[in-house]
Amino acid sequence: GAAITLQFSFPQPVQFLRAFLPRLSLSAEVGQCVGHSWSGYPTFYVAGIKPSPKGSDIEVQLQKILKALDTDGDEKITVPETLAFFKSPQAAKLDAKQFPKEHRELFYKFKAEDAVAYHDMNNDMVVSRQELWDSLVQWNVVRIRIREGLKFVNKVDRKGLEAFETSLDFMRRAPIELPKKLRPELTDLFSLPKGTKVFPSLKGVSSFSDTEFFSPARDRVEQLKQRGRGRQEM
């Protein structure tokens, strides 16, 4: 039989993304989206916002977003304010050019609605200061968790990774249950000596996705094992 898949650009399931962002960030299929295409929602596509573990930096992010979008100074962000910002030169690069010119006005409108809906917890289609703060904190924590986790994995430090994950329990409803069984690529990677540098640099790697991490890591681990076997034979 045959199957047909239809993909719609709008509306995006932004409240699903927000609710399950921590889990989605660990996905081998879509994890890279958290660090790329989906990051525009929590940051409202304001340029220059990078993940940080510091509350003071997150406060700066919040103020930067409000300054850029909250034109009437009421510490709330509406769809019209978001639409005006998205259409301005100040907004980070959006992908409007992928649509015909006659559809771009709708693109900005739907994009603005999705961005507001991402933060909106009470379904009034207005983003309050508290809603913005909550989503920014979540996004920063999720991104930093992945960034630091990648560092531990890249130096084959399983115990360090597990200790780091356990240290985040104060933000969880219940303590994490560390898995006893890992996916084959991780099992293979952790068989290398602790301290082995899997990749010379993690530049360009923002997730544990197949495309950014697992596929290239599989090849890299095999190279390191062959190199180790070569030294032993000598």
N, C-alpha and C positions, 0 to 999 in steps of 0.2 A: 504494500500500500504506500501511498504518498502522504506527506504531511506539509502543511503550509503554515508558516509562522509569520505573524504580523507584529511589527514593532512600532509603537507609537511614541513620539517625542514628548507629548504632553497629554494629560498631566503625569508627572513623575510621582512614584509612590513615596513622597518625601517624608510623610509621617511614619511610614514603615522604616525608612532609612534611619530616621532619628531614633526610633524606638529600639532598633536592633543594631545600631552602629558599632557597639563593641564586638558583637558576634560577626557582623559582616566584615569588620576590619581584619579578622583572622581567616577569612575565606580564601581558598586557593583560586577560586573562580573570579571573584569580584573585589578582592582586597585592595587591588591597585586603584580602584575607583574612589576609595575613601581618601587616598592621598592626592587624587587628581580631580576628576570631574565633579565629585560630590562635595569637595571642600568649598566650593563656591556658595553652597547653601548656608552653612553656619557663618561664613564670613561676609555674606552679601556681596561677594565679588569685589570687596575693597582690596586694593592692591597693597602688597607689602606685609600682610599678616602671616606670620609663621608660628607653628606650634611652640609652646613654651610650658615648662612645669611650674612657672612662678605665677602666683596669684596677681602680683603687681603688673606683670606683663599682660595677663588676661584683662585686667581693668583697663589698660591702655588700649587693647584691641577693642573693647566695648566702646570706649569714648571715641575712638577713631571711626567706628561704624556709625555711631549716633551723629557725629559731626558731619559725616558724608551724606547721610540719608535723612536724618530727622530735621527737616527744614523749618518746622514751626516750633521746635524746641520743647515739645511736650514729653520727651523721653519715650516716645512710641514711634513705631515704624509702620506705615500703612502701605497698601499696594500702590496707590498713586505716587507716593514718595519713592518707593523702590523702582517703579517704572521710570520715573524721571531720572533717577541715578543711573540705571542700566543703559539709558539712551545717551548719557553724557560721556564726554571723553575721559572723565575721572575713573570710570568703572574699569576693572580688570577685563582683559580680553574675553569677550563672549563669542560663541560660535554662530552668530547670526548669519554669516555669509554662506553657510551651508544651505540656507533656504532662499528661494527666489525673492526678489525685492518686494514683490506684492504681498508676501507673507511675513515679512520681517516685523511689521508692527504687531502682528499676532504673536510672533515669537517672543518679543519683549514683554508683552502683556502676560502671556502664559508663564514665562520665566519668572516674572515678578510675583505672580500669584503662588507659584511653587516655592519660591524663596521665603515668602511670608508664612506659608502653610507649614514649612519645615519647623519653624520656631513656635508656631501657634499651638498652645496647649489647651486653650479653652474655646477654640472654634469661633472666635470673633473676628478672625482675619486681620488682627492687629497684633504687632509684636511689642510687648511691654519690655521695660528695662530688665525685669526679672527673667522673663522668658529668654531674652537675648543672652543674659548672663549664664543661665542654666545650660543652654545649648553650646555656648562657647567653652564653658568648663568641660562639658562632656567631650567635645571635639578635641580640645587640647590634651585631655587625659588619654583618650584613645590613640591619638597620633604619637604622643610621647611613649606610651606603652609599646607600640609597635617599633618605634625607633630604637628604644633601649633593648627590646627583645632581640632585634636584629643584631645588635652589637654582641650580645652574649652568644647567640648562635654562630655568628661569624668567627668567633674565637673558640668554638667548640666547648663552651662552658655550660653544661646542662645544669649543674648544681647552682651556678650563679643565676641562670634563667629561672629556675624553680624558686630560688630565694627572692628574686625580684617580683615574681608573680605573687608569692605569698605576702610580700610587703604591701600589696595593693588591697589586701582583704578588708581594710578599714573602710573602703569605698564600696564594698559588696554587701548584698543582703545576707549572704552566707559565705563562709570561707571557701576558697577554691579547692576543688578536688583534682589534684594533679594526675594526669593520665598515666597509666602504667604501660600502655601500648601506644607507640608513636607511628606516624605514617612512615613507610619504608625509607623515604629519602632522609628523614631526620634520624632514624635508627642508623642508617649508613653513615651519616655525617658525624653523629656522636660516637661512632666507633674510632674516629681519628683521635690522636693524642690531644688532650686539653691544651689550649693555647695555639693550636694550629690555625693559621689565618686562611679561611676558606677563600674569600675574595680579597684582593689587595686593597680595595676600597668599596664602600657601600654607596658611593655616589650613584644616583639614579635608581637606587633600590629603596622603595618606600613601603613595601608590603611583603607578606609571605605568600604572595600569589604565585601561581605557576609561571606566568610570563616573566615576572620580575625576579623571583627568587628560586623556586624549586627546580625549574627546568635548567637554568644555568648552573645551579648548585650541584645538581646530579652529575653533570659533566665535570665540574671542577673537583668534586670529591673523588671521582674515578681517576682524574689526573694526579691528584695528591697521593692516592693509594698506589698507583703505578710508580710514582716517583719514590715512594717509601720502599716498595718492593725492589726497585732498582738499586737503592742504597744497600739493602740487606744482601743482595746477590754479590755486590762488590766486596 
